[in-house]
Amino acid sequence: MAGEPAQKAGSAGAVSTSTVEAALAVLPGPRSESPVGFEPEWQRVVAAIGAAREIDLICHICPDGDALGSALAAGLALRGLGHTVRVSFGDDPQIIPESLSFLPGQELIVPASEVPEEPELVLCFDVASESRLGLLHDKAFAAKALAVFDHHASNPGFGTHRLIDAGAPATAVLVDELLRRLGVELDQELATCLYTGVATDTGSFKYRATTPATHELAGRLLATGIRQDLISRQLWDTSSFGYLKVLAGALERAVFEPEQADGHGLVWTWVPYQDLVLFGVTVEEIEGLIDVLRRPAEAEVALVLKQDPDGTLRGSCRSKGAVDVAAACAELGGGGHAYAAGFSSREDVPTTMARFRAALGPAA
């Protein structure tokens, strides 16, 4: 592979014991257990893949398990079918969180600069909006064809081909369907990537979007022989000591505002970039902090603001069900799901929080 591979935030050994509804537009409401499918769009995407010699697969900036797992699973499958493939995302530098360092197929990852200026075919995974393409935005839209695989309700429907299912618990579910339509059999490498995507975006199968079909898919993936215990340990139960120090500081700064979110309660905190430098932690490593902060029973909404080196604040937001945080985040230029969403802000913490409180709705 030409160029330097994506930088990893840490290292770990590989985990090597190595259904779907798709729409031309976002589908509202709960996921059907007997999806009908949108055949014309699936057929166009499969035909475009079959006709392409080179395929670029991209996911959103600062990729999580669903984004990177989906892109790598598709990349491995397409390479096996004889295509020339590149996997990339629009960050510079590209940093893969330590929690995802075990994912197979990372030899396919290239810097954003190595994606052609006018790609033949781009497959886009888990990208809820154009802004999440980062440095690859212009190249993606210069492609002869741009197929978008996503499950975010806030997705506006960009691209020449759109397979967007807001009822799917993870984009990896759509990739599983793609592999089935391409005639690709699951193996341990593919299953590891797909399981990571599904487990990540269902919160280890805890979130409301998890359905019987989700568990059926997980069963098929486990049947390949993957070690879900090792995957889960790497995703949620492994961190550096520095992370614990950052977590302690974030919890010390945590604020509970019971009157916010229209009286449902808000708990929030922020992590200054100086803390990350002091304890040798990357911003990607603290993604799980939101899952600690959201635990108080008194607060419906939880928010973590993480500061980048240039001062940009990345907001990660969660709701327990009574508040649509995707709508609130959309008012700050972000988006996501009703119960899990995010945004970026170039303003300071007080200003950002004032805007976020206003977006949540009137205080009680």
C-alpha positions as CSV (number, residue, x, y, z in Angstrom):
1,M,0.0,0.0,0.0
2,A,1.4,3.4,-0.9
3,G,1.7,6.1,1.7
4,E,1.6,5.9,5.4
5,P,-1.1,3.9,7.1
6,A,-3.5,5.5,9.6
7,Q,-1.9,6.2,12.9
8,K,-3.2,4.2,15.8
9,A,-3.9,5.7,19.2
10,G,-2.6,2.5,20.8
11,S,-1.9,-1.2,19.9
12,A,-3.5,-4.5,20.7
13,G,-3.5,-8.0,19.3
14,A,-5.9,-8.9,16.5
15,V,-9.1,-10.7,17.4
16,S,-8.4,-13.6,15.2
17,T,-10.4,-16.6,16.1
18,S,-11.1,-15.2,13.1
19,T,-32.7,-8.1,7.3
20,V,-32.3,-5.1,5.8
21,E,-34.4,-2.2,4.6
22,A,-32.8,0.3,2.2
23,A,-34.5,3.4,1.0
24,L,-34.0,6.2,-1.5
25,A,-34.7,8.5,1.4
26,V,-34.7,8.3,5.2
27,L,-37.3,5.9,6.6
28,P,-39.0,7.2,9.8
29,G,-40.2,5.2,12.7
30,P,-39.3,1.8,14.2
31,R,-37.5,-0.8,12.1
32,S,-39.7,-3.5,10.4
33,E,-38.9,-7.1,11.4
34,S,-39.8,-8.1,7.8
35,P,-38.2,-5.5,5.6
36,V,-39.4,-5.2,2.0
37,G,-36.3,-3.7,0.5
38,F,-36.0,-1.1,-2.2
39,E,-34.9,-3.2,-5.1
40,P,-34.2,-0.5,-7.8
41,E,-31.7,1.3,-5.6
42,W,-30.0,-1.9,-4.4
43,Q,-29.8,-3.1,-8.0
44,R,-28.2,0.2,-9.2
45,V,-25.6,0.1,-6.4
46,V,-24.7,-3.6,-7.1
47,A,-24.5,-2.9,-10.8
48,A,-22.2,0.2,-10.2
49,I,-19.9,-2.0,-8.0
50,G,-19.8,-4.7,-10.6
51,A,-18.8,-2.3,-13.3
52,A,-16.1,-0.5,-11.3
53,R,-12.4,-1.4,-11.3
54,E,-11.3,0.9,-8.5
55,I,-13.6,1.6,-5.5
56,D,-12.9,4.1,-2.8
57,L,-14.6,3.4,0.5
58,I,-14.9,6.3,3.0
59,C,-16.4,6.8,6.4
60,H,-16.9,9.8,8.6
61,I,-14.1,11.8,10.3
62,C,-13.0,10.5,13.8
63,P,-14.5,7.1,12.9
64,D,-16.2,4.9,15.5
65,G,-16.7,1.2,15.4
66,D,-19.7,1.2,13.1
67,A,-18.1,3.6,10.5
68,L,-14.7,2.0,10.3
69,G,-16.0,-1.6,10.8
70,S,-18.5,-1.1,7.9
71,A,-15.9,0.4,5.6
72,L,-13.3,-2.3,6.3
73,A,-15.8,-5.1,6.0
74,A,-16.9,-3.8,2.6
75,G,-13.3,-3.2,1.6
76,L,-12.2,-6.7,2.5
77,A,-15.2,-8.2,0.6
78,L,-14.6,-6.1,-2.5
79,R,-10.9,-6.9,-2.5
80,G,-11.8,-10.6,-2.4
81,L,-14.0,-10.1,-5.5
82,G,-11.0,-8.6,-7.4
83,H,-11.6,-4.9,-7.1
84,T,-8.8,-2.4,-6.3
85,V,-10.0,-0.8,-3.1
86,R,-8.9,2.0,-0.8
87,V,-10.4,2.8,2.6
88,S,-10.0,6.3,3.9
89,F,-11.5,9.1,6.1
90,G,-11.1,12.8,5.9
91,D,-8.8,13.5,8.9
92,D,-5.2,14.6,8.9
93,P,-3.6,13.0,10.7
94,Q,-5.8,9.9,10.6
95,I,-5.9,8.4,14.1
96,I,-7.5,5.0,14.8
97,P,-8.6,4.7,18.4
98,E,-6.9,2.1,20.5
99,S,-10.3,0.4,21.0
100,L,-10.5,-0.3,17.2
101,S,-6.9,-1.3,16.7
102,F,-7.8,-5.0,16.4
103,L,-10.0,-4.5,13.3
104,P,-8.9,-6.6,10.3
105,G,-8.3,-5.0,7.0
106,Q,-6.4,-1.9,8.1
107,E,-3.8,-2.4,5.5
108,L,-6.5,-1.1,3.1
109,I,-6.5,2.4,4.8
110,V,-4.8,5.2,2.9
111,P,-4.5,8.9,3.7
112,A,-7.2,11.2,2.3
113,S,-4.5,12.7,0.0
114,E,-4.2,9.3,-1.8
115,V,-7.9,9.2,-2.8
116,P,-8.1,10.2,-6.5
117,E,-9.4,13.7,-7.3
118,E,-12.1,12.2,-9.4
119,P,-12.8,8.7,-8.1
120,E,-14.5,6.1,-10.3
121,L,-16.9,5.0,-7.5
122,V,-17.1,6.0,-3.9
123,L,-19.0,4.0,-1.2
124,C,-19.7,6.2,1.8
125,F,-20.4,4.6,5.2
126,D,-22.1,6.0,8.3
127,V,-21.8,9.6,7.2
128,A,-24.8,11.5,8.5
129,S,-24.0,14.8,6.7
130,E,-21.7,16.2,4.0
131,S,-19.7,18.0,6.7
132,R,-18.7,14.7,8.2
133,L,-16.7,13.8,5.1
134,G,-14.0,16.2,6.2
135,L,-11.1,16.5,3.8
136,L,-12.7,14.0,1.4
137,H,-15.8,16.1,0.8
138,D,-14.8,17.5,-2.6
139,K,-13.4,14.2,-3.8
140,A,-16.5,12.3,-2.9
141,F,-18.7,14.7,-4.8
142,A,-16.3,14.6,-7.8
143,A,-16.8,10.8,-8.1
144,K,-18.6,9.4,-11.1
145,A,-21.0,7.7,-8.6
146,L,-21.4,8.2,-4.8
147,A,-23.3,5.6,-3.0
148,V,-24.3,6.4,0.6
149,F,-24.9,3.7,3.2
150,D,-26.3,5.1,6.4
151,H,-28.8,4.8,9.2
152,H,-29.0,8.3,10.6
153,A,-32.5,9.9,10.6
154,S,-30.8,13.3,10.1
155,N,-29.2,12.3,6.9
156,P,-30.4,14.8,4.2
157,G,-30.0,12.3,1.4
158,F,-26.8,13.3,-0.5
159,G,-25.1,11.2,-3.2
160,T,-26.1,9.7,-6.5
161,H,-27.3,6.5,-4.8
162,R,-28.8,6.4,-1.3
163,L,-29.3,3.4,0.9
164,I,-30.4,5.1,4.1
165,D,-32.4,3.2,6.7
166,A,-33.2,5.2,9.8
167,G,-34.6,2.1,11.4
168,A,-31.4,0.1,11.1
169,P,-29.5,-0.2,14.4
170,A,-26.1,0.3,12.6
171,T,-24.7,0.9,9.2
172,A,-23.0,-2.5,9.5
173,V,-26.5,-4.0,9.0
174,L,-26.7,-2.5,5.5
175,V,-23.2,-3.8,4.7
176,D,-24.2,-7.3,5.7
177,E,-27.0,-7.0,3.2
178,L,-24.6,-5.7,0.6
179,L,-22.3,-8.7,1.1
180,R,-25.3,-11.0,0.7
181,R,-26.2,-9.4,-2.6
182,L,-22.6,-9.6,-3.8
183,G,-22.5,-13.3,-3.0
184,V,-19.8,-12.9,-0.3
185,E,-19.7,-15.5,2.4
186,L,-19.0,-14.4,6.0
187,D,-15.7,-15.3,7.4
188,Q,-14.1,-14.3,10.7
189,E,-12.5,-11.1,9.4
190,L,-15.7,-9.8,7.9
191,A,-17.7,-11.0,11.0
192,T,-15.3,-9.2,13.3
193,C,-15.8,-5.9,11.5
194,L,-19.6,-6.2,11.2
195,Y,-20.0,-7.4,14.8
196,T,-17.9,-4.4,16.0
197,G,-20.2,-2.0,14.0
198,V,-23.4,-3.5,15.4
199,A,-22.2,-3.8,19.0
200,T,-20.9,-0.3,19.0
201,D,-24.0,1.4,17.7
202,T,-26.4,-0.7,19.8
203,G,-24.4,0.0,23.0
204,S,-23.7,-3.7,23.3
205,F,-27.3,-4.5,22.3
206,K,-28.8,-2.2,25.0
207,Y,-30.3,0.5,22.8
208,R,-33.9,0.7,21.7
209,A,-33.0,0.2,18.0
210,T,-31.9,-3.4,18.8
211,T,-34.5,-5.8,17.4
212,P,-34.8,-9.6,17.1
213,A,-33.3,-9.2,13.6
214,T,-30.3,-7.6,15.2
215,H,-29.7,-10.6,17.5
216,E,-30.2,-12.9,14.5
217,L,-27.4,-11.1,12.7
218,A,-25.2,-11.2,15.8
219,G,-25.8,-15.0,15.9
220,R,-24.7,-15.5,12.3
221,L,-21.6,-13.4,13.0
222,L,-20.8,-15.4,16.1
223,A,-21.3,-18.7,14.2
224,T,-18.1,-17.9,12.2
225,G,-16.1,-18.4,15.4
226,I,-15.2,-14.8,16.4
227,R,-14.4,-14.1,20.0
228,Q,-17.1,-11.6,21.1
229,D,-15.6,-11.5,24.6
230,L,-12.3,-10.2,23.3
231,I,-14.0,-7.7,21.0
232,S,-16.2,-6.4,23.8
233,R,-13.2,-6.2,26.2
234,Q,-11.3,-4.1,23.6
235,L,-14.3,-1.9,22.8
236,W,-15.4,-1.0,26.4
237,D,-13.2,-2.5,29.1
238,T,-9.7,-1.4,28.1
239,S,-8.1,2.0,28.6
240,S,-4.9,3.6,29.6
241,F,-4.3,4.9,33.1
242,G,-4.2,8.4,31.6
243,Y,-7.8,8.0,30.6
244,L,-8.8,7.4,34.2
245,K,-7.1,10.7,35.1
246,V,-9.0,12.6,32.3
247,L,-12.2,10.9,33.4
248,A,-11.7,12.0,37.0
249,G,-11.2,15.6,35.9
250,A,-14.3,15.5,33.7
251,L,-16.4,14.1,36.5
252,E,-15.1,16.8,38.8
253,R,-16.3,19.5,36.3
254,A,-19.7,17.8,35.8
255,V,-22.7,20.0,36.2
256,F,-26.3,18.9,36.9
257,E,-29.0,21.3,35.7
258,P,-32.4,19.9,36.6
259,E,-34.4,22.7,35.0
260,Q,-32.9,22.2,31.6
261,A,-34.3,20.1,28.7
262,D,-37.8,21.4,29.4
263,G,-37.5,20.2,33.0
264,H,-36.2,16.7,32.1
265,G,-32.7,17.5,33.4
266,L,-29.2,18.0,31.8
267,V,-25.9,16.7,33.0
268,W,-22.8,18.0,31.2
269,T,-19.1,18.4,31.4
270,W,-16.1,19.3,29.2
271,V,-12.6,18.1,28.6
272,P,-10.0,20.8,27.9
273,Y,-7.2,19.9,25.4
274,Q,-4.6,20.5,28.1
275,D,-5.9,17.5,30.1
276,L,-5.4,15.3,27.1
277,V,-1.8,16.5,26.6
278,L,-1.0,16.3,30.4
279,F,-2.1,12.6,30.6
280,G,-1.1,11.5,27.1
281,V,-4.6,10.7,25.9
282,T,-6.2,11.3,22.5
283,V,-9.6,12.8,22.0
284,E,-10.7,9.5,20.3
285,E,-9.9,7.6,23.5
286,I,-12.4,9.5,25.6
287,E,-15.4,8.7,23.4
288,G,-16.8,6.4,26.1
289,L,-16.9,9.2,28.7
290,I,-20.4,10.0,27.6
291,D,-21.6,6.6,28.7
292,V,-20.4,7.3,32.3
293,L,-21.9,10.8,32.4
294,R,-25.3,9.6,31.2
295,R,-25.9,7.3,34.2
296,P,-27.5,9.7,36.7
297,A,-31.2,9.0,37.1
298,E,-32.0,12.7,37.6
299,A,-30.9,13.7,34.1
300,E,-32.6,12.9,30.8
301,V,-29.8,14.4,28.7
302,A,-26.1,14.1,28.9
303,L,-23.5,16.1,27.0
304,V,-19.7,16.0,26.9
305,L,-17.7,18.7,25.2
306,K,-14.2,17.7,24.0
307,Q,-11.7,20.3,23.0
308,D,-9.5,19.8,19.9
309,P,-6.0,21.4,19.6
310,D,-7.4,24.3,17.6
311,G,-10.0,25.0,20.3
312,T,-12.9,23.4,18.4
313,L,-15.4,21.7,20.8
314,R,-16.9,18.4,19.8
315,G,-20.2,17.7,21.5
316,S,-21.4,14.1,22.2
317,C,-24.9,14.0,23.4
318,R,-27.2,11.2,24.7
319,S,-30.9,11.1,25.6
320,K,-32.8,8.4,27.6
321,G,-35.9,8.8,25.3
322,A,-37.9,11.8,26.3
323,V,-35.8,14.4,24.4
324,D,-34.8,14.3,20.7
325,V,-31.2,15.3,21.0
326,A,-30.7,15.0,17.2
327,A,-33.0,17.9,16.7
328,A,-31.1,19.9,19.3
329,C,-27.7,19.1,17.8
330,A,-29.0,20.0,14.3
331,E,-29.5,23.6,15.5
332,L,-25.8,23.7,16.3
333,G,-24.9,22.3,12.9
334,G,-24.7,18.7,13.9
335,G,-27.1,15.7,13.8
336,G,-27.4,12.0,14.5
337,H,-30.1,9.9,16.2
338,A,-32.9,10.9,18.5
339,Y,-31.1,9.3,21.4
340,A,-27.5,9.8,20.3
341,A,-26.2,12.8,18.4
342,G,-23.3,15.3,18.2
343,F,-22.1,18.6,16.9
344,S,-19.0,20.8,16.6
345,S,-18.6,24.4,17.9
346,R,-16.0,27.0,17.3
347,E,-17.3,29.1,20.2
348,D,-16.1,28.9,23.8
349,V,-17.7,26.6,26.4
350,P,-20.2,29.2,28.0
351,T,-21.4,30.3,24.6
352,T,-21.7,26.8,23.3
353,M,-23.7,25.7,26.4
354,A,-26.0,28.7,26.1
355,R,-26.8,27.7,22.5
356,F,-27.3,24.1,23.5
357,R,-29.6,24.8,26.4
358,A,-31.7,27.0,24.0
359,A,-31.8,24.2,21.4
360,L,-33.1,21.7,24.1
361,G,-36.1,23.8,24.8
362,P,-37.4,26.1,27.5
363,A,-36.3,25.6,31.1
364,A,-39.0,24.6,33.4
